[in-house]
């Protein structure tokens, strides 16, 4: 005979539920977020006049055919990929910005992005994520719309607007962590968060070729008008369809609301309120939280190494220019996107069937997301241009494994401290994002001539960082609600102190007895 909780779950299936609809809106939001983030890398190709100097900066569209390590590019089919059709395509820029100016424009986003990570988590906790995210993504979208006019006045205004775009974008993931802390039942958490955050990968995959098409067919300014306009449209959709918690949602069914409430009992406030004082000393002394931080740092270090240096690696070792391997560079992120769903489905299945506990599920996925690429990328240091297809295949496989992180440490904040998930994510993501400044400098210090042996050292360093983060999390990661993050609910059945949650429909909902939310089924490993 099914338990009362199983009966509730059966009455509130995930498909077509309001928590699934919320995930769909968030998916579109993360897609828009990354389109606002990466569009500048292609737009700058169209905006800037070609420089006469030799191209060691690969985002300018004027890269020369420097294939010293591949014998002048005569290696089989690789040469065919480097035709002039893949270069700047005849697009002439409008601005005489040197490499220093372009570097400042490209990096300015990250200065803004870093600044609001922790405050965003606090604001989402105090005010609720709905209005905080809407206001800041609105800021990022409007800043993008204003960029063409600013560029024609002074490049410093472009830098200022990109900083504002980064500021607005920086609230998204801390705010979403806070949102999911009140919406995602533990046994559906990997699926809901994994799907909703997968929009980031699709945003990257779509934005780069679409920006190139807009540049060539309409003009560079259309890139900013299209993505900025889509951002404003999404904000309106977000405000109309998303609510801070099930308790505040006007259309959610009583069955779905009860199901979510019971699954999260003891983790979040029954009233749907977000404000709670952060126990700073307890957080600072928490090894499970440090495990998340260390993993986040290791994961982002590898990610930024790939993100900022893949074109250089392809040029040095395989002889490809950026434009020649643009579609090839997207392949790993397609694999990333697909595996993100596979890992999310597998993680929830392992928990639901009591094969693994939440703790061990998160550890498995975290080890896959870092140990996988950490093992595979070493092979890249031994693959020369005569086997470029094998090198691309290994790269695709390595980066594909990174998709498991969204069912591992990246959502672990919601497991161990859902009340503070937003601000804790802000802390870990701020520390991790600093590797975006470190990783490119490490590569620059190691790679002098672009030789294969130099790149092997880069991959060995990255692999070591990956494995350190993987093993640290395996040792100290947790899946249980931490004592300092628990909500003190009053005992059920006490008529004088019985806790009730009042929905917007005015119906009093008696909270059901708590279930094991942090560690999954009791007989899981």
N, C-alpha and C positions, 0 to 999 in steps of 0.2 A: 504493500500500500504506500503510495507516494506521500512524502512529508508535506506539511503545509507550505514550506518554502518552495518545494518542487511544484506544487500546485500554482503558487503565485507566478513562478517562472513560466509555466505552461500558458498562463493567461496573459503574459506580457512578452511574447516572442520578439526577438531582436529585429526581424525583418519588418519594415514599415513602421517601426516604433519611433517615438519622438527622440529617443537617444540616437537612433540610426540616422534620423533626419538632421539632427544636430551635427553628427559626424560628417554628413555630406556637405553641409555648409562650411564646416571647418576645413574639409578637404579643398574646397574652392578657395578658401581664405589662404591656406598655406601655398596653394598654387600661385595666387596673386602676389603673396609675400615674396616668393622667390623670383617672380617676373620683375618686380620692382627692384630687386636686389641685383640681378645679373644683367639687366638690359643694357647697362652702361658699357659692358665689355664689348658688345657688338656695335652699339651706337657710336662709340669713340672711333671705331674704324672709319665710319662714314663722316664723322664730324671734322676730323683732322686731316689736313693736307699731307700727302706722303712726304716723309723726310728723306733727304738724300744720303743720310748715313747708313751704314750696314745695319741690317735688322737683327738685333738681338732681343728686341722687345717684340713679342709675338702677337700683340693685340692690335698692331697698327696697320695690318693688311699690306705691308710693303716688304715682307720678308724675302730675302734673296735665297737663291737655291744653294744653301750651305750644307752639303752632304759629304763632308770630308770623310766621315767614318763609313760611308756606304759607297765609296768609289765613284763619287759624282752622281749618285742616284741611278745607277744602271742595274739595279738589283731587281730583276724580274718585273712583276706587276707593280712593285712599289713606285717605279718611275711614272707609271700611268696615273697614279693618284696625285701627282704633283704638277698637273697641267695648269696653265695660266687661268683656265676657267674657274679654278678654285681660289684664285687670289682675290684681289680687291674688286674684281668684276667691273673695272672701269669707273668705279665711284670715285669722284674727286671731292676732297674735303673742303670745308669752309673756313677752318680756323688754323692759324699758325701757332699751335701749342707744342712746345718742346717736350721731351720725355719727362722732365721734372714736373711740369704742369700736369701732364697726363697721369703721372704717378700719384700726385696729390689728389686729383679727381677720383681715381680708382680707389684710393685708400680712405678717402674721407667718409665713405659710408660706414666703415668699421669703427671709426671714432665715435660716431653717434650711436651705433649699435651696441657698443660696450657700455655706454654711459647709463642706460636706463634698465639694464637687466635686473638688478636687485630692487631698485625703486618700483619697477613694474610689478614684480611679485608682491611687494607690500601693498601697492595700490589696488591690485586685483583682489588681494585678501581683504582689504578694508572696505572697498567700494563695490566689489563684485567685478568679474572680468568683462561683462557685456559692454558697459559704457567705456571702460578704460581701453579695450581693444578697438572699439569703434572710433573713438576720438583719435587714437594714435595712428591707426591705419588710414584714417581720413587725412591726417597730417602728411603721412608719407605719400599718399596719392595726389594731394593738391601740390605738394612740393615737386612731384614728378611732372605734373601738368605745366608748372611754371618754368621748368628747366629750359625749354627752347628759347623763350624770351630772355632769360637770364644769361644764356650762353652768348647771345648777340650783344650783351652789354659788357660783361666782364667775366672771365673764367673764375674769379673768386666767388662770384655769386653762385656759380655751378657747385663749387665746393661747399658753400653754405647750405644749399638746397639738398645736396647729397648727405650732408651731416643730419639734416632734418629728416630725410628719408630713413637714415639709419636709426635715428631716435624713435621714429614711429614704428619701425619694424622690430625694434628690440623688445617691445612689450608682448609680442605675439605669443611666443612659446611659454614664457612664465605665466601669462594670463590663461593660456589654454590648459596648462597643467592645473591651475586653480579651478577652471571650469570642469575638467574631467574628474576632479576629486569629488565632485558632488553628483556627477552624472553616470559614471562608468562602474557598473557592478564588477567586482573582482574577477569573476569568471568570464567576463566579456571585455576586460580592460585592454588586453593585447590587441584584439580585433578592432575595437573602437578607436583607440589611440593610433594603432598602426595604420589603419585606413586613413584616418583624418590627416595624419602628418605626411602621408605618402604624396600629398599634393605638392610638397616641396620638390620632389624628384621630377614629377611631371612638369612642374613650372620651369625647371631648368631645361628639360628636354625640349619643351615647346618653345620657350622664349628665344633661345639662341637662333634656331633656323627662322622663326617668324620675324625676329628683329632684322635679320639679314634680308628677308624678302621685303619687309616694309621699307628698309633703307633703299634697296635697289629699285623698287617699283613706285614708291610714293615720296620718300625723302626721310632723312634721319630724324627730323622733328616728329614725324608720325609715330615713331617708336614710343616716345614719351606720352603723346596724346592718347594712344590706344591703351597702354598699360595703366596710365594714371586714371583714365576714364573708367576702365574696368574695375580698378580699385574703389572708386567712388560708388559704382553700382553695387559692388559686393558689400560695402558698408551698409547700404540701405537694406539689402537682403538680410544681413546679420542682425540689424536692429529689429527687423520685422519678425524673424523666425526663431532667434536664439534667446534663451533666458538663463539666468545665472544658476538656477537649480530647478529640479522637478517641482518643488514647493511653490515656485514663482511662475510656473508655466500655466497659462490659462486653458490650454486645450488637452493636456495630457490625461490619459485615462486613470481612474482610481487604481486599477490593477497594476499598471506600469509604475505609478508613483509608489505604491506600497512595496512592489518588488525592489525598486531601487533603494527605498528607505531601509528596508530590512537588510539588504545585502551590505549596506554601508553603516549599519548600526554600530556605534562606538567609534566610528572613524571621522564623521563630520557632524556638525550641528543638525539636530532634527528639524530646526526651523528654517534651514537653508541659509542662515547668516554666515558670513565669511570672516568677520573680524575675530581675531584671537591673538593674544600676546605671544610673540615668539620667544620660547625659552632658549635664549642665546647660548648660555653656558652648556646646557644639555646637548644642543645641536653641535657645538664646537667639540664636545667630548664624544660624539657619536661615531664609532668606527664604521657602521653601515653607511652613514652619510659621507664619510671620507672615502669609502670604497667607490661611491658614485662619482665623487670629484676626481679621484685618480683615474678612473675609467674614462670619464668625460674628457680629461686632458689628453690621455693617450689616444683616444679615438679621434679627437679633433686634430691632434698633431699629425696623425697619418692622413686624415682627410684634407687638411690644408697643404700637406706635401704633395698629394695627388692633384688637388684642385689648381694650385698655382704653378706646378712644374711639369705636368703631363705634356703640354705642348713643347716645352724645352727638351724633355726627354725624347719625345718622338723625333724632333728635329736633329738632336745630337746623334742618336743611335740608329734611327731608321731613315733619317733624311727627309722626313715629312715637314712641311710648313703647317702653320696652324689652320689655314683655310683648307689645305689639302686633306687634313685629317679631322675636320670639324665633326662630320657624322660619326667617324670612328671614336672620337672622344665622348660622344653621347652614349655609345653602346654600354659601357660599364654601368651607367646610371639607369639604363633600361633594366639591366639585370638587377640592380639595387632595388628598383621599384617593385619588380615582380617578387623578389625574395622577401621583401618587407611584408607582403601579404601572406606568403607561404609560412614565414616564421610566426606571424601573428596567429594564423589558424592553428599551427602546430602547438604553439605555447598554450593557447586556451584549451585545446584538446587534451594536452598532457595534464593540465590542472583539473579539467572537468571529469576526466576518467581516473583521477587519483593516481596517475602514474608518477607524477612529480609534484612536489609542493611548489608554492609560489617562489620560495627562496631558490630552490634548485632549478626551476624553470628559468628564472632570471639569470642565474649563473650560466646555464647551458647556452642561452642566447647571447650573453655577453662574451663568452669564450669564443663562440662562432664568429661574432662580429669583429673581434680583434685578433684572435688566434688564427682565424681563417686567412685574412689578408696578410697577417704577420708571417705566416708560413709560405704563402704562395709568392709574395713579391720578391723574395730572395732570388727566385729563378729568373726574374727579369734581368738581373745583373749578369747572367751568363748567356742571354739570348741576343745574338747579333742581328744585323739588318738582313742577313740571308735567311732568317726565320722570323720575319716581322709578323706573319700571321699567328705564329705560336705565341709571340710576345703579347699581341693584342688579346688573344684568347686567355692567356694567363691573367692579364690585367682585368679583363671582364669578370673572370671567376673570382679574383681576389676582392674587387670592389663589390661584387654581388653579395658576398658574405656580410658586408657591413650593414645590409638591411635588417639583420637580426637584432641590431641594437635597440630598435624601437619596441621590441618585446623583451628587452633586457634592462640594462641599467638606466636607459633614457626615460623609462616610465616608472622606475623604482621609487622615485620621490613620492608618487601617489600611493605606493604600497606601504611605505614605512611611516609617512607623515602626511596624509591627505589634507589635513587642515592647513598645512604650511607648504603644500606642494609648489605653489607659484613662486614664493620667495626662495625656497630651497633650489628650485630649478634656476632661478636668476643667479644665485650664488655660484652654483656649479658651472653654469654656462658662461658666466663672466670670466671665471678662472680659465676655463677651457678655451674661450675665444682668444685669449692672449697668445695662444700658440699660432694664431694666424699671423702674428708679427714675428714669431720665433722661427717657425719652420722654413719660410723662404730664405731667411738669413743663414740658417744652417746649410741649406743646399748651396747657396752662393759661396759659402766658405769652403765647401768640399769640392764642388764642381768648378774647375778652373778652365779646362780645355774641352770639356764635354766628352771625355773618353768613357768607354764602357766600365773601366775599373773604378772611375770616380762615381759613376752612378750606382755601382755595386755597393760602395760604402754608404751612399745615401739610403739604399734599401735595407742594408744591415742595421743602420741606426733606427730607421723607421720600424723595422721588425722588432728590434729590442724594446722600443717604446710600447709597441702594441702588446707584446707578450708580458711586459711588466704590468700594464694596466689590466690585462686579462687575468693574470695570476693573483694580483692584489684583490680584485673583485671576487674571484673564486674563493679566496681565503676569508674575506671579511664582509662580503655582501649578505644582506638579509632580505627576507620577503615579508616579515611580520610587522604589524603595527608596533611602533616603538612606544614604550611607556610614557615618554614625555610628550607624545602627540595624541594620546588617547582622549576621547571625550567622556566625561563622567556622566553616564546615563543613570537615572534613578531606577530602582528595581521595578520590574514589571509586576503588576498585580496589586501594588500598594495603592489603594483607592485615594489616599490623602496626598500621595506624592507622584502618582502616575503621570508620566510625561506624554504630552500630546503634541502633534504637529497639525497646524491648521493650514489647509490649502487655500488658494485664492477663491475656490468655489465655496468656501465656508464650511466644508465638511471636516469634522474632527477625526483625525486618523490616529488610532492607538498604535504606538510602535510595538512591533512584534518582538519576541525574544531574540537576542543577538545570535548571529551565526559566526562561524569562523571565517572572517573576511580576509585576514592577512595571509594565511598560510594555506588556503584551499582546503580540500577534504582532509579529514583527520588522519586517514590512512595513507596519505601521499608521502613519498620519500623525501 
